[in-house]
Amino acid sequence: MSARSAATAPRWRWILFALVVGLVVLVLTGTSYGACYDSPDPALSRCESGPLLGVAGVWVAWGLYGVFAVFCLRRALSRTRVR
């Protein structure tokens, strides 16, 4: 393996890793649940829905992913030392 291909191989791995983790976060935050509660009194019947992680969990997940994605991009774009 040449020095150039050895230096660029890990770069693609970091980018791919960031994309895969991003896809996982997208699935976790994009999936929602729903439940309906029926009652003999129509005024008491209701339906609820929301994300699996909750609203705060979605913000936390995307915030952490943003930090992780910046880390991965910095690793992918940094110069690697060739021995």
Contacts in CASP RR format, 6 or more apart in sequence:
PFRMAT RR
TARGET T0000
AUTHOR 0000-0000-0000
METHOD contacts of the structure
MODEL  1
MSARSAATAPRWRWILFALVVGLVVLVLTGTSYGACYDSPDPALSRCESG
PLLGVAGVWVAWGLYGVFAVFCLRRALSRTRVR
1 9 0 8 1.000
3 82 0 8 1.000
6 82 0 8 1.000
7 80 0 8 1.000
7 82 0 8 1.000
10 75 0 8 1.000
10 76 0 8 1.000
10 80 0 8 1.000
11 75 0 8 1.000
11 76 0 8 1.000
11 77 0 8 1.000
11 80 0 8 1.000
12 76 0 8 1.000
14 72 0 8 1.000
14 73 0 8 1.000
14 75 0 8 1.000
14 76 0 8 1.000
15 72 0 8 1.000
15 73 0 8 1.000
15 76 0 8 1.000
17 72 0 8 1.000
18 68 0 8 1.000
18 69 0 8 1.000
18 72 0 8 1.000
18 73 0 8 1.000
18 76 0 8 1.000
21 65 0 8 1.000
21 68 0 8 1.000
21 69 0 8 1.000
22 65 0 8 1.000
22 69 0 8 1.000
25 61 0 8 1.000
25 62 0 8 1.000
25 65 0 8 1.000
28 52 0 8 1.000
28 53 0 8 1.000
28 61 0 8 1.000
29 51 0 8 1.000
29 52 0 8 1.000
29 53 0 8 1.000
29 57 0 8 1.000
29 58 0 8 1.000
29 61 0 8 1.000
29 62 0 8 1.000
30 51 0 8 1.000
30 52 0 8 1.000
31 51 0 8 1.000
31 52 0 8 1.000
32 49 0 8 1.000
32 50 0 8 1.000
32 51 0 8 1.000
32 52 0 8 1.000
33 49 0 8 1.000
33 50 0 8 1.000
33 51 0 8 1.000
33 52 0 8 1.000
34 47 0 8 1.000
34 48 0 8 1.000
34 49 0 8 1.000
34 50 0 8 1.000
35 47 0 8 1.000
35 48 0 8 1.000
35 49 0 8 1.000
36 45 0 8 1.000
36 46 0 8 1.000
36 47 0 8 1.000
36 48 0 8 1.000
37 44 0 8 1.000
37 45 0 8 1.000
37 46 0 8 1.000
37 47 0 8 1.000
37 48 0 8 1.000
38 45 0 8 1.000
39 45 0 8 1.000
51 57 0 8 1.000
51 58 0 8 1.000
53 60 0 8 1.000
53 61 0 8 1.000
END
